[in-house]
Every structure is written in C-alpha cells, then in structure tokens.
Amino acid sequence: MEGEHRVLVVGAGFIGRVHVEALRCTHRADVAVCETGEEQRRRLRADFPEMETFASLDDALRRPWNAAVIATPAHTHLELGRRLTATGIPLLMEKPLALVTDGLADRIDAVSATGVPVMVGFVFRCHPALAAIRSELNAGRIGLPVQIVGRRGAHLPSRRPEYASTYYARREHGGGVVQDMRVMSSTRGEWLVGPIDRLMADAAHLRLPKVTVEDTVHVVARHGTILANYTVNQYQHVAEFTIDVHGNEGSLRADFVSNRWSSASVPDGEWSAQALPPFDRLQWFTRQAHVFLDVVEKRATPPCSLDQALNTLRAVRATLESIDHSEAWSRTAFL
C-alpha cells in the first residue's frame, strides 16, 4: 500500500539518499527529508520533485510522522534519537550510535524508557548470505564454532568520490576505516557468535589521498573462547568481502561480493557453494526498510537493538584505544 507510513529521513548525505530510495521501493511509505544543507536539498528536489523537504527538524516536526530514519553524522545520532522518540516516533538509527561511550548507557536508557521501537541500521543483518550462514550455524551444521576470519577490501575513491570532503576525513566526526567499516565487521561477528570481550589492533594510513585518517586496520579478537581476525582496507582495486566461521565439524563462508554462501565438511575437501539470486545494494537496503516498517507495525523485533549496538561501539572504541595507546611491539631478534 503506497503511503501506508509517513517516514521522515533526517540527513540527506550518501546513506540518507540510499534510505530514501529504499523506503520508496517498499511502496509502503510516503517519504520526506530533513536536511540543513541547501545544496543537498536542491539535489533532492531535482531528483525527487514530488518529495517534501525541510531545512530544520523544528519545521519537520510540525507535521505528523509515524516513523523516522536518522542518517546524520554519528555524533548527532543519540540526541536526535532522544528528541524523536520523546514525540513517539519509531526510529531506524544509522550506526554507530555515537563516537564515545562515556555516559552512553544512560542516554540509551533515556531513549529506551520511552518504549518507542528503535532499530539500529546494521544492514548486513538483512543480507541473505549472512542470514544463511547464521541459520546453518544455529542449526549446528559445523558443530562448535572455534574461529572467525573476516576480510574486506574495496576502492573507496571509486565508490564514494566525495569521501575526503565528508565526515570520513575526521576521526572526531566518525571518519577513518575503524569507525567507518570496522564497526560493520564487529557486528557481523557478534551477530554470529556473540559479543567481543577482548581485542588488540593495528592500523595506519597507507594509501588514500586527501586524508590522513587510517585506511587499513587489522584486529585480533576474542568472542569468549572463539578466536577472531578481522582485516579491512579501503583502497584495493578488486573488491573482496568474506567472513568465515570454522567449527570442530566444518566451516561456513559468506561472500558478499559474489553473493553466495558456502559450507565445507570434508577434511582437505572443497567448498560447496550456494548461489543466491542477484542482489544489489538498493534491494539490500529495501529489505532492511521492510524489516523496519514491520518493526514499526510491531510485527517484528529489531535485528539490532540499542544494547547490541552499544556492545559493538565498545569494540570499536577498544580498537581505537589499542591503536592509539599500544606501548610497544614485541620484537624478535634475528641472528
């Protein structure tokens, strides 16, 4: 039903526009946008002439909404969330929740106390490849999981040419690979096997032009007894994006570039691949938008709650702390 929900998207940067398109594709929502930047509003009006836009949240809240998406810079998420939930508006809040964890639990409690549904937008929890290996894992197909290996690399300048003029260029605004992409690696692993409870990390700026924030990160972590290794870079020319879970009776792999998942159960054998139907970014975010609207209608629970997102943010902050405050490497003397 077209227009069943009136949804306000707050923020019209790269990810905000993706949410706009995805919500429109559900045919379940009338969408409007709140954006303070005049140039972004001009582009929206050119691309979506029938869509209403607002220059301030005060103006937008003079109209009735029954759902909203927060797609602004990370340091604004919880304050906007507090304001919107106080008016009874269910939220899809982009990750991360914030840039620091100090006092965050109290602020999350204040949002949660309203009783208004809040879903945090870790879109990979709506990806069919990840959902498939999670289902296999929960069914015991590989026995007891013992190790996770996540690897991601892609060419950021071709995917987001404007990256150097956005939040990405400044860590205090949520920039750098750790906050931009490492947060998604954390939540995938945590959705599969539970929260990270310790880690150590290394990162550096190696290649990306026009910025000085780190573009490469390596993390060694523990999800309880499960060992994990996550690596991300934002400059390699051929995109790769996989996550493997190895158990005592087999292995599972999600490949997000090839859009397939695989399993292996024979020692020294081969992967048995399961191809998925073609699935582009818009379809993926549209799936997330459907889930969110189901949450609004109280027909589903959020795939990622505020508390789960807080656990992931703690892992991200621990990653940054490990990078910034590591005293020294252990060195081996070669004779």
VEXLOSE-937828 format. One line per field, with one value per residue (C-alpha): x, y, z; residue in one letter; residue number from 0. Coordinates in steps of 0.5 Angstrom, whole numbers, plus 500, padded with zeros to 3 digits. Layout:
// VEXLOSE-937828
px	c(X:...)
py	c(Y:...)
pz	c(Z:...)
koldren	c(a:...)
marmi	c(NUM:...)
***
This chain:
// VEXLOSE-937828
px	c(500:503:504:502:507:510:517:522:529:534:540:541:548:550:547:541:539:540:535:530:531:530:524:520:522:518:511:509:512:511:518:520:527:530:537:540:545:542:546:543:536:537:539:534:529:532:532:525:521:515:518:518:524:525:531:530:528:523:520:519:516:511:508:506:510:510:517:524:531:537:542:546:554:555:556:549:545:543:541:537:534:532:528:525:523:520:515:513:517:520:527:532:538:544:551:555:551:556:563:565:562:562:555:552:549:545:543:541:536:533:531:529:525:520:518:519:522:529:532:540:542:547:544:549:544:539:544:542:549:550:543:544:551:548:542:547:551:545:543:549:552:559:559:562:565:572:575:572:576:573:577:574:578:575:577:573:575:571:565:565:569:567:570:575:570:565:566:570:576:576:576:572:566:567:572:577:577:576:569:567:568:571:564:561:566:565:557:557:562:558:551:554:557:556:560:567:570:578:582:588:589:594:592:595:594:597:594:588:590:587:586:591:586:587:585:588:586:588:584:585:580:576:569:569:573:572:579:577:581:579:582:580:583:579:584:585:583:579:573:573:569:568:567:569:567:571:568:570:566:566:567:562:563:559:562:558:561:560:553:554:555:559:560:565:565:570:578:582:576:573:567:560:558:550:549:544:539:542:542:544:545:538:535:539:537:530:530:532:527:522:524:524:517:515:518:514:508:510:510:518:523:529:535:540:538:541:544:547:550:553:557:559:561:565:569:570:573:577:580:582:585:589:592:593:596:600:606:611:611:614:621:624:632:634:641)
py	c(500:506:511:507:510:517:517:523:521:526:527:527:525:519:514:518:518:511:510:515:511:504:507:509:502:499:502:502:509:517:520:527:529:534:537:543:544:548:544:537:540:543:536:532:537:536:528:527:533:531:530:535:537:541:546:544:539:544:545:538:536:541:535:528:522:515:513:517:515:518:519:525:524:520:525:527:520:520:527:527:520:522:528:524:518:523:525:518:517:510:510:507:510:509:506:508:510:515:517:516:511:516:517:513:508:513:516:510:508:515:513:506:509:512:505:507:502:503:499:501:500:495:493:486:483:484:481:474:471:473:470:464:462:464:460:454:456:456:449:446:445:446:444:448:455:456:461:467:470:477:480:486:491:496:502:508:513:510:508:515:520:525:522:527:533:529:526:521:526:527:522:526:526:519:518:513:506:504:508:507:500:496:497:493:488:487:487:481:477:479:477:470:468:474:480:481:481:483:485:488:492:496:501:506:511:508:510:514:521:528:525:523:518:511:507:500:496:489:487:480:479:474:473:469:462:464:467:472:476:482:486:492:496:502:502:495:495:489:488:483:481:475:472:465:461:455:450:443:439:444:451:456:462:468:472:479:481:474:474:467:463:456:450:445:439:434:435:437:438:444:449:447:454:456:462:467:471:477:482:490:495:498:491:490:497:496:489:493:498:493:490:497:498:491:493:500:496:491:485:484:486:490:486:490:493:499:495:491:497:499:493:494:501:499:494:500:504:499:498:506:505:499:503:510:507:501:502:497:492:485:485:478:479:475:473)
pz	c(500:498:503:509:513:513:514:516:514:518:514:506:505:502:506:507:500:500:505:501:495:499:503:497:494:499:497:504:506:504:505:507:508:513:511:514:507:502:496:499:499:492:489:493:490:483:484:487:485:489:495:501:504:511:513:520:525:528:521:520:527:526:521:524:523:525:523:522:520:523:518:520:523:528:534:533:533:540:541:535:538:544:541:536:541:546:541:540:533:532:529:525:527:523:526:530:536:538:538:545:550:556:559:553:557:561:554:551:558:557:549:551:557:552:550:543:538:536:531:529:522:521:514:514:519:513:508:505:505:513:515:511:515:522:520:519:525:530:527:529:522:524:531:536:533:534:530:525:520:517:511:507:502:497:493:497:492:486:491:495:491:496:502:503:504:509:516:513:514:521:526:531:526:525:520:519:517:524:525:518:516:523:526:521:522:529:529:524:528:534:531:529:536:541:543:543:550:549:543:540:534:529:524:519:514:508:501:501:498:501:508:514:518:518:512:514:520:523:529:533:538:542:542:549:547:540:536:531:526:522:517:513:508:503:497:494:487:487:492:497:503:506:513:515:521:523:527:530:525:519:516:513:509:507:501:500:493:490:493:496:502:502:507:508:512:509:511:506:501:498:499:497:494:495:490:492:487:484:490:489:494:493:494:500:504:501:505:511:510:510:517:520:518:520:527:527:526:532:527:528:533:531:528:532:539:542:547:542:538:545:545:538:539:546:541:536:542:544:537:537:544:542:536:540:546:545:548:544:539:542:537:535:534:528:528)
koldren	c(m:e:g:e:h:r:v:l:v:v:g:a:g:f:i:g:r:v:h:v:e:a:l:r:c:t:h:r:a:d:v:a:v:c:e:t:g:e:e:q:r:r:r:l:r:a:d:f:p:e:m:e:t:f:a:s:l:d:d:a:l:r:r:p:w:n:a:a:v:i:a:t:p:a:h:t:h:l:e:l:g:r:r:l:t:a:t:g:i:p:l:l:m:e:k:p:l:a:l:v:t:d:g:l:a:d:r:i:d:a:v:s:a:t:g:v:p:v:m:v:g:f:v:f:r:c:h:p:a:l:a:a:i:r:s:e:l:n:a:g:r:i:g:l:p:v:q:i:v:g:r:r:g:a:h:l:p:s:r:r:p:e:y:a:s:t:y:y:a:r:r:e:h:g:g:g:v:v:q:d:m:r:v:m:s:s:t:r:g:e:w:l:v:g:p:i:d:r:l:m:a:d:a:a:h:l:r:l:p:k:v:t:v:e:d:t:v:h:v:v:a:r:h:g:t:i:l:a:n:y:t:v:n:q:y:q:h:v:a:e:f:t:i:d:v:h:g:n:e:g:s:l:r:a:d:f:v:s:n:r:w:s:s:a:s:v:p:d:g:e:w:s:a:q:a:l:p:p:f:d:r:l:q:w:f:t:r:q:a:h:v:f:l:d:v:v:e:k:r:a:t:p:p:c:s:l:d:q:a:l:n:t:l:r:a:v:r:a:t:l:e:s:i:d:h:s:e:a:w:s:r:t:a:f:l)
marmi	c(0:1:2:3:4:5:6:7:8:9:10:11:12:13:14:15:16:17:18:19:20:21:22:23:24:25:26:27:28:29:30:31:32:33:34:35:36:37:38:39:40:41:42:43:44:45:46:47:48:49:50:51:52:53:54:55:56:57:58:59:60:61:62:63:64:65:66:67:68:69:70:71:72:73:74:75:76:77:78:79:80:81:82:83:84:85:86:87:88:89:90:91:92:93:94:95:96:97:98:99:100:101:102:103:104:105:106:107:108:109:110:111:112:113:114:115:116:117:118:119:120:121:122:123:124:125:126:127:128:129:130:131:132:133:134:135:136:137:138:139:140:141:142:143:144:145:146:147:148:149:150:151:152:153:154:155:156:157:158:159:160:161:162:163:164:165:166:167:168:169:170:171:172:173:174:175:176:177:178:179:180:181:182:183:184:185:186:187:188:189:190:191:192:193:194:195:196:197:198:199:200:201:202:203:204:205:206:207:208:209:210:211:212:213:214:215:216:217:218:219:220:221:222:223:224:225:226:227:228:229:230:231:232:233:234:235:236:237:238:239:240:241:242:243:244:245:246:247:248:249:250:251:252:253:254:255:256:257:258:259:260:261:262:263:264:265:266:267:268:269:270:271:272:273:274:275:276:277:278:279:280:281:282:283:284:285:286:287:288:289:290:291:292:293:294:295:296:297:298:299:300:301:302:303:304:305:306:307:308:309:310:311:312:313:314:315:316:317:318:319:320:321:322:323:324:325:326:327:328:329:330:331:332:333:334)
***
